[in-house]
């Protein structure tokens, strides 16, 4: 079985007896307009910098491809408002996402009224605990890398003993200076260009931007205070 994507307990995969594929994937990165909240006419820039991350796509359910169309629709109904990470090709795409909407269209019925074909349209949006009425049980979620990410060999780190633990603490704002996350994945340049809040320190590693940021582990000696 080849897995294209997954979100929480749901996955989109292709096998010899079942086809559940993802189509028309769409997402964007958009700047938040600057705001001015100062009483002394000093301009302040929105700290977030970008709008909440949106993600949408469609899936065609076909009974001939081994899918119980009605059951699949009902299972998605129960997941609206739920929150989890979205993985594409085994790598996380975007921040934690909340399922905002599932629309059902192009339904085809057989003579007994059974659903044989339907198109599901999904709308996800970045979860913001400050504005959402839905509260998340963080203990039920995988904080960062999944098993596929952890399988990536991390590089040797000989400078751990020199990590500046005495100056960096939870709540500090830092910028990553290393080339890779602790999982071995390359850190994008846009992540290095921004500052991130230290959410947790564990030994030689720090967790940045949890739960409303990049939510990624880096080495403590590969971050710098800002």
N, C-alpha and C positions, 0 to 999 in steps of 0.2 A: 504494500500500500504506500502510495506517495501522498504525503500531507502538504497541501498548499499553504494553509493558514489555520490559525486557531484563536479562539477568544474564550477564556475560561474553560468550561467543559465541552464547548462546541468546536468542531473542526471541519475543515473543507478538504476532502481527500478523494483520490481516485484509486480504485482497486479493481480486481477482476469481477467482483460481484456487486460493486456499488460505485456510483459516480455522484459526487456532490462538489461541484466546482464553484469558484468565485469569479465573478465577471465585473467589468466596468469599475475597477477600483479608482476612487477619487479622494484626494485630500489636499490640503493647502496650508501655507504658512503666511500669516498676515500680520502686519504691524498694527499695534494699538496706537491710536492717535494720542499725541502728547496732551497732557492736561496741565492746568495751572490752578493749584489750590492755595497758593501763597497770598497772604494779605499785604505783602510788601512788593508785589509786582515782579516776583522772581519766578521764572518759568521752571517747572519741575516736570521731569519725564516719567511716564508711567513705569514703575519698576518691573512689571512683567514683560513689557516689550512686545509681546505677540498676543494675538487673539487666541481664545481657546481652540485647540486643534480639532478640526472636523474630519470625519472619515465616513465614506459611504461606498456601497457596492451592491450588486444584485447576485442572486443565486436562483437557478432554475431547478425546481424539484420535479422529478419525472419518475413515475412508478416503474417505468420500463428500465430505469437505471438502478433499481433496487432500493428506492426511497419510498417510505410510507408517507405520502404527501400530507395527509391530514394530521398525523401524529407529529410530524416535523413542525408544522405550523403551530400546533398547540404548545409544543415545547418552547418555541420562541416567544409566544405570548407571555409565558411565565417569567421570561428573562428581561422584559422591558423594565428599565430603571436600574438594572444590575450593573455592576462595575467590575472591570478586569482589564488585563493587558491584552493587546492584540499582537500576535506573532505572524509574520509573513516569511515563509521559507526558513523557519526556525529562529529568526531574529526579530526582536521586538520593534514594532513600528509605532512611533509616537508615545505619548504619556499614557497614564491610566485612562481608559475610555469607558464612558457610560452609554449603554444602549438606549437611545432616545425614542426610536421609532422603528417598527417593522410593518411594512405595507405589503399586502397580498394582492396580486393582479394576474391577469391572463389565466384564470382558472379554467381548466377543462374537466368536465365530468363525464362519467360513463353512464350507461342507461339505468344504473342503480343509484345514481347520485353520488358515487364515490369520486373523490378528487384524484385525477390521474396526472394532472400537470398544473403547475402554478409557479409564478415568479415572485420571489421575496426581495423587497428592497429594504436595505438596512441603513439607518442613520445613527452614527456614533458621534459623541463629542467628548472632549477632554473633561474629566471629572474635576470639579472645583468644590471642595468641601465647604468653602466660605459662602457659596451661593446656592448650593444644592440642598434640597430638603431630605435627600436620601443619605443616610449615614452608612459608612462602610465598616465592616468587621475586618480590620486589617490583619488579624491573626489568621483569617481564612484565605488570605491571598499570599502568593509568592512575591516577596518584596522586590526582587530584581531578576537576575538571570534564571532561566529555566534549565532543565537538564541538558538541553542541546547546547546552550551557551556555556555551561560549566564544563562541557566536554572539550571545549577549546583550550589547548595548553597555554597557560600563562607563562610569560617570560620570566627568567630568573631576575631577582631583584636584590642585588648585593648591597644596596644602600639603605636598607631598612633600619639598621642600628643608628643611622644619623638623622632619622625623621624628627622634625621639629615639634615633638609632642607638647613641649612646654608652652608653645605660643598659639597653637591651634586647638580650639575646643568646639563643642557643640554650640551652634549659633553663629560661629565665625563665617565670614564670607571669603571665599577663596576662588582662585582660578586654577584649573588643571594645567600642568606643564609637561606631563608625560605623553607618550605616543599612544598608549593603549590603556583600556580599562583592565581591572584585575581579571576579567574573563578572557582577555587576549584580543578583544575586538578593538579596532582602531578608534580613537577619539576624534570625532569630526572637528574641523577648525572652528565652526560656529560655537561649539561647546567651550573650546579654549578661549574664545574671545569674550565670553560672558563670565560673570561671577556667579557662584552658586553657594547656597547655605549648607554648612556642615550639619547633617541630621543625626549622624551616629559615628562613633569612633570605635573600631574593633581591632586591637593589636596594631598591625602595620597598615591598616586600611581605613578609609573614611567613606561614608555614604553621603553623596551629595544630592540635594534637591528632593528629599522624600517628605511628603508624598506628592507634592504639587510641582515638581521640577523634573530633572533628568533621571532621578532615582537610579544612580549608578555608583558602583564602588570603584575607587581609584586608590593608589598607594599614597600613604600619608606624606612621604618624602617627595611626592610629585605634584604637590599643590603649593600655592603661594598665597599668603594673605593679601587682601586688597582693602 
